Amino acid sequence: MSFIPFNALARCLLSLSIMAVLHAVSADQPNVICIIVDDMDKDEISAYGAKILQPNLDRLAKEGMTFHRAYVNATVCTPSRYTLATGRYAGMSQAPEYMQQYPMHAQGHPGFNLGLEMDGRNVGKVLADAGYATGWVGKFHLGAEDKEEGNDKRQAKNERVDLSVASAQMKQHELALREHIKRLGFTWAKHVYPGNLQEPFAHHNLEWTIEAALEFIETYKKQPFYLHFNTTLCHGPDKSWGKSFDFPLFSGEGLLTQLPTTGMPARATINERITKSGYTLAHHRSGWTWLDDGIGAILKKLDDLQLTDNTIVVFIPDHGSKNKASLFDRDALNVPLIIRYPKAIAAGSQCHALVQAADLVPTFFDYANTPVPANYAANGTSLRPLFTNPNNTIHESIYAELGCARTVITQQHKYIAVRYAPWQVEKIITAKSTTQLVKALSYLSGSLGISMRGMNYSTDYLASDQLYDLQNDPSEKHNLALAPEHQEKLIYVRTMLTSYIQQQQRPFGEFIADASTKSSKQSRISDIDTQRQKIITLLHDGKLSQKNLSE
């Protein structure tokens, strides 16, 4: 009989123990699927009372938790998606394209101008380091790369565009973008769009993205996985989903050779199913049901693989639709959020606590039990206490930003501050047309169409200081910032906003002033107010709309 030396046996047993512990930790790590949709409001979701055929979203809500005070931290795609991938406010971005335009001594202007850093401080890299397979499917729209990878107009109105040539180019762009996403730290990427849909392939293809999502889940079903799933639905100002129905072979990699295999109901059945269920086809409901069909395919895949109980499924839009590019709650910041995790969330839960998009990534890290790098700054906090008890509170207030505007939201009140940087002041004062002035005054400083939404919703969109009582004025129609009886509350929320702004270590108006900001603002406040009043008067008189603006 041979004997193993005691020290060798001890090392062997220790090794086996460590392997057992690691296996136990891995077994406890939930899968995560974060479904990020584009441009959706609460009144487009059946779980919030909308009369729309969405049985799969209804299922998520019945089996999970519906959040009523959930907010994104920015209201256009890029900055919001930055937060959803990092847990940080967009103004914290240190990506080169943002830092070059807005160095640290300058006021930041988060919008379509930032991206993910290449240092691995994102959800995909951190979870990958913890043993997760991390996948990205669908829309990217996060940085200069989306332009470099082919997000151009390609002569959108030119009918002579060679589809075969454009298709070949798009296929190469899509493959290159996959590699870029992997360099960011994700372990897998497929069927990715650089940004919003562009001609000559400006048609949604939900099945194309769902196909990749199902492939990812099937491939990594035996290990913890994280899927960052980004559908292009329901983006598009014209909401012309029917046009996309007729182009099933159009995709983010050009023309496909065959229809994607997903198990989703055929597109041709959507309208018939809607009407048979007693719903109307008005108001573009076909696109919202189409989206629901895709979510159903993902849920069925989890069921078939017996992964449902151990998978966190999140449904959230990048921002609202009707008032995007404003900082109003309705149809902009306050968005639908549904989360299902059978191991931790009681079925059918309703939560009215303040939560934000920045909370999602810290929640994933929490449940994955993964160490987070010391240099990983995150502005959110884990939602675990709310999963346990939806009546808990995790935030006294939350923060959001866009361009030259910042906001802080409490359970009852909301404060918005609009402060123009020196370069914006010059554009406002020197504007030579109404169009130029509207662009200069808007939060995004140049985006005319979507900025007009906020202006048309309320002329107080342009006010430097806005204070709303959300309990008594949920539509934010009565600005209380100048009311004497509300000055104490105004001071309180301004102090809260200052603490958020300080986290970014950048100047912002008088909150955190530098010499150039202070001199430019104080000397020209009256000039700005004069220009602002011109636009307010036109809005009040009904003489201002995108249609009648021209250079």
N, C-alpha and C positions, 0 to 999 in steps of 0.2 A: 504494500500500500504506500502510495506517495503522499507527502504532506505539503501543504502550502505554508510557507513561512508566515508567522503571525502578522508581521508588518505588511506583507503583501496582501494577506487576507483582509486586513483592516482597510487597506487602500481600495481593494475591490469592493468591499461592502459600502465604503463611503461613496465610491463612484456610483454604485447602483442606487444608493439613497438619493444622491443629487439628481440622477436621471429620473427617479420616481417623482421627486419634488417638481422638477421642471415639467414632467409630463402632466402632473396635477395642475400646475399653473396654466399650462397650455390648454388643458381640458376646460378650465374655468373661463378662459378668455372668450368672450362672445364674438361672433361675426358681426360686422356692421355694414349696412347698406344705406348710404346717404343719398336719397333721391332729390336732386335739385332741379326744379322746373323753372321755367322762364316766364316772368311777367304774369303773375296770377293774383287775383284778389279773393277775399273771403266769399264774395257773392258769386264766385265761379266754382265753389266747392260745396258739394251736397252735404257734407258733414257739418257745415256751418249754416245749413238751412236752405241752400240754393235748390231750385227745382231742376236738377240735372241728373242724368243717368250716370252714376259713378259707383257701381256696386263694390268695387275693390277698395276705393277710398273709404266707403262706408264701413267695409270690413276692418280696415286699419283702425278706424276710430272706435268701432265696437270692441275691438280686441286690445286697444291701447289707450293712449291719453291724448286728448284734444286740448290744445293751448289757446287761450283767448287773448292773452296779452303778450304775444310773441312779436318781437321786432327784429328786423334786419338792421345792420349798422350803417348802411348806405343804400341809396335807392336807384342806382344804375348798376349794370352788370359787373363791371370789372372790380370796383372797390368792394362790393358785396361778396363777390366770389373769392376775393382775397381773404376776407374774414372767414368764410366758410371752409377754406382750405388751411387756415392757420390758427384761428381763435384770436387773432389780433385785429385791432381797428386798422382800416386801410391807411390812415395817416401815419401809422407806425412803419410803413413799408420802407425798406432800405435798398430796394432794387435799384440798379444803376440808372435806369431810365427816369425814375422818380427823383432820385437824389441829384442827378445832374440838372434837372429843371428846377428843383426846389431844394437847394442845399439847406443844412440844418439852421442857418441863421435867418432863413426866409420863412414866411407863412406858407404852410402846405396847402395844396389845392387838390385833394383826392378826387379823381374822376376816372376817365378812360385813359389814364396816363401812368399807371403803375403796374407792377407785376410781382410774381413770386421771386424771392431771393434764391440764389443758387447754393445757399449754405445748409440746406436740409431742414430748415425750421418750418416744416409743414407736416400735415397729418400723415401723408404717405410715407415720408422718410422715417419719422419717429416710430410709427407702427411697424414698418418693415424691419427696423432694428430690433423690435420686440418679437420678431418671428412671424409677423403677419405677411400674407400675400396682399399687396396693395395695388388696386387697379383703378384706372381712370378711363371712363367711357363718355363720349359725347362732347359737348361744348367745352372749350378751353377759355378763351377770351381773357387771358391773364398775362398781358405784357407785350413787349415789342415783338416777341416771337410770333404772335398771331398774325401780324402784318407780314413778317418775313416768310412765314410759311404759306403765303398765298391768299391772304384775306384782302383781295383787291376787287375792284368793280368789274374788271374784265369786259369793259365796253358793254355794260348791262343792256343798253338799248340797241346794240348793234346786232341785227339778225344774222349777220354774216359770220358770227363767231363759229368756229369749227368745233363742234361738240367733242369729237374724238381727240383733238389736240388738247382742248381744255380738260377733258377727262384724264388724259395721261398726266398732265401737269398736276391736277388735283390729287391723283393717286400718289405721286411723289411727295407732294406737300404733306399729305396725311401721314405717310410713313416717316417723314422727317419730324413731324410734330410728336409722333409716338416716342421717338428717341429723345426728344427734348424733355418730355414729361418723365421719362425714365432717369434722365440726368438730374432732374429735380429731386428724385428719391423714390418715386413710385416704381414698383417692380414689374408692372404690366400696364400696357395702354393699347387700346384698339378702338377703331371707329370713332375717331376724334374729329371735331370741327374746330378750326382755328378761332372762330368768333361767330358773329351772326351770319345767317345765310346770305350768300351772295350769288348773283347771276354768273354764269348761265344756269346754275344748279340751285336756285333759290327756292327750294321746296323741302319741306320737312320730310324726314324718313324715319319715323319712330321705330319701325321694325328693324332698321339697320343698326340702331343703337341698342335695342333690346337684344338682338342676336348676340352682340358682343357681351352684354351683361350676363346672359345665360351661359355663354361659353366660359366666362371668368368663374362664375359660381360652380359650374360643373368641374372645371379644372382644379379648383382649390378647395373642394368640398371636404377634404380630409385634414385641413389645417385651418387655423384662424385666418379669416380674410376681411379686408376692408375694401368696399367698392364705392368710389366717388362717381356716381352716375348723374350725368348732366344732359337732360333732354333739351332740344331747342324749342319744344312746345312749352308754353303757348305764346312765343314771341311773334311779333308782327303787327304793325298798326292797323292793317286792313283785315286781320283775322280771317284770311281767305284760305281756310284749311281745305276746302273742297278742291282748290287747285292742286294742292299737294297729293290729294287722293289719286289724281290722274297720272302721277309720275312716280310709280313705285320703284323704278330703277335709278332714280336720281338720288345721289348720296353725297356725303362729305369726301368720298374718294372718287367722285365722278360717276360715270355710268356703270351700274352693276351688270353682271351677266345673267343673274337670276334673282328671283325674289328671296329675301331673307327668310329663314325658317325659324319661327318663334312660337308657334302655337296660338298666337293672337287671333281673334276673330277677323275675318276678311274686312278690309276697309269698306267694301260695297255693302256690308250688312249694318253699318253704324246707324245711318239715318233711319232704316227700317226698325231697328231695335229701339231707337229713341221714341219713335212715334207709337210703336206697339206697347211701350211701357207707359204711355199716357203723357209723355213730355212733348213740349213744342220744339221745333227746330230753329226757332227764332234766336237771335243773339248768339249765334255761332256756337251752339252747344255741341255740334258734331266734333269739334276739335277737343273739347273737354272730355267727351266720352272716349275718343280715340286715345288720349293720354291715359285714361283709366284702364283701357284694355292692356296697355303696355305694363302698367303697374301690376295688373292681374297676372301677367305672364311671369313676372319676377316672384310674386307671392306663391304661385303654383310650383315654381321650381324649388323654392324652399320647402314647400309641403312634400313634394315628391322625394326630396333628398333627406327628409326628416330633420331639417335644420331650423324649422320655424321657431321652436322654443328657445334656441340659443342664438338668435339673431336679432340685433337691434335694427329696426327699420325706421328711417326718418323720412318724412315728406315735408319739404319746405320750398317755396319759391325764392329766387334771388332778390326779389322785391315785388311790390305791387305793380299794377299796370296803369290804371287810369290817372293816377297822380304821381307816377314815377318822376324822378328828378326834382321832387320837392321833399320837404321834411315833414309833411303832414302825415298824421297817422293813417287816415282813411285812404285805402287803395294806394299806399306808398310804403310807409314804415311798418305798420301793424299788419302782419301777414298770417296766413294759415300755417299752422305747425301741428303735425300729428306724429307721434312716436309710439311704436309698438315694441315691447320687450317683455314677453310673457313671464320671464323669470323674476322681473322686478316691478312691473307696472300692472296694477289691477285693471281688468278689462272694463272699458267704458268710462275711464276716469276723465274728469273735467278739471282743468287747472286755470286759475285766474291770476296767478302770480306773474310778476314781471320777469320775462326771460328774453334773451337776445341770441342772435345767430352766433355770436362769439362764444356762447356757452357750449356749443356742440362739440368742438374739438376737445376741450378739457373733459367733457363727459366721456368721450371715446377713450381718452388716455386713462381716465379713472377706472373704467370697467375693464380695460385691457391690462390694468395693473402694470403699466409700463413706466420705467424711469424716463423722465423728461430731461433733456440736456439743460445744464445750468444756464446757458445763454438763451434759452427758449422763453421769450416774453410772451405771455398770453393775457388777454384782457377779460376773458370770460371765466366762468366758474362751473363746476360740475353740476348737472341737473339731478344727481342722485337723490338729494333730499326731497325733491318734488316727486320723483318716481315712487319713493316710499310713502310720501304724504303730500298730495297736491295742494294742501292748505298751508304748507310751509312757505317761508319767504327766503329767497337767496339774494335779492337785490333791493336796496332802498331806492335806487335809481339806475337807469341805463343811459347810454350815450349813443349818438349817431352823428354822421357828418356827411357833407357833400360839398365839394368845391369851397366856396367862401362862407358856408353856413355850418353851424354846429348846434346840437340840441341836447338837452337833458330831460328825461322823462321820469316822473315819479308816479305813484299810484293815482294821484289826483291831478297833478299839474304837469305842464310841459312848457319849457322855455326854449325859444329859438333865437340865436344871435346870428346876424348877417354882418360880417365885417370884411370889407374889401381890402385886398393887398394893394400896395402902391401902384403896381403895374395895372391893376384893374381900375384904380381911380383915374388914371390917365385915359384909359379907353372910355370910361363913362363921361368924363368931362369933354373929350374931343370927338365924341360920336357925331357923325354928320348926317345920320338918317335915323328914322325910328327903328329900323331893323338893327342897325349897329348898336343903338342904345339898349334895345331889349336884350341882345346877346351879351352886352357888357354887364348889364344888371343881373342877369340870370346867374344862378349858383354855379353853373357849368361854364359860363363865359364863352359862349360860342355855339352851344347846342340850342338852336332855335325851336325846333318842333317839340321836343319833350319838355323843354323849359316852359313853354306856353301852357302846358297842362296845369302846372302849379299856379301860374299867374291867373289863369281863367277860373281856377277853383276859388281863389281868394286874393284880393288885392293886397292883403297883409303879407303875402309871400315876399313882398319887397320891403317890409318894415325891418328896421335895424334890430328892434327888440320886440319879441312876441311872447306873450304869456297867455296860456289857455287853461281853463278849468275843464279837464277832460270828463269829469263826472257829470257836470251840468251843461257842458257844451262839447259833446263828443265830436261834432263836425268841425270844431275849431273855427267858428265864424266870428267870435267876439274876442278881440285882442285886448287883454286887461293890463298891458304893460304900462300904460300911462295913467291908469286909475289910481288916485291917491290911496284908496283903501287897500290896494294890493301891493304897495311898495315893499312892505316887510317880506312878503312872499317872494317878490321879485329879487330882492337882495339875497334871500336864502338860495334860490335856484341858480342865481348867478355864481354864488360861491361854489355850489356843487359843480357847475360847468367848468369853473376855473380849475378845479382839482383834476378833471378829466383832461383838459387841455395841457396841463403841466406834465402829464405822462408822456406827451409827444415831444416835449422840450423844444417847441417851436413858438414863435410869436403869433399872436392872434388878437388883432385890434388892441384895445386897452387892457384886455385880460392878461396877456403877457406881451408887453410892448417892447419893441426895439426902437432905436432912434428914427429910422426911416419910416416905420409904420406910424409912429406918434406924430411926426411932423406932417406927413402927408394927410393923415386923417383929420387932425385938428384944424389945419388951414383950409380944408376944402369940404368940410361937412355940409356947409350951406349949398355949395355947388352940386354935391351929390344929391341932396334932398330936392333941389330944383329939378334936376334931371329925372329923379325917381317920380316926382309928382306929375311930370308930363305923361308918363306911362300909366300911372294910376288914374289920371283923368280920362285917358283914352279907354281904359278898361271899364271904368264906371259908365262911360257913355256908349259902351258896346261897339266901339270903333276899332278895336284891336283884336286881330286874330292872325293865325299863321297865313291864311289865304290872302289877306290884304297887306301883308308886309313884303317889301321888296327893297333891294338896295337902291 
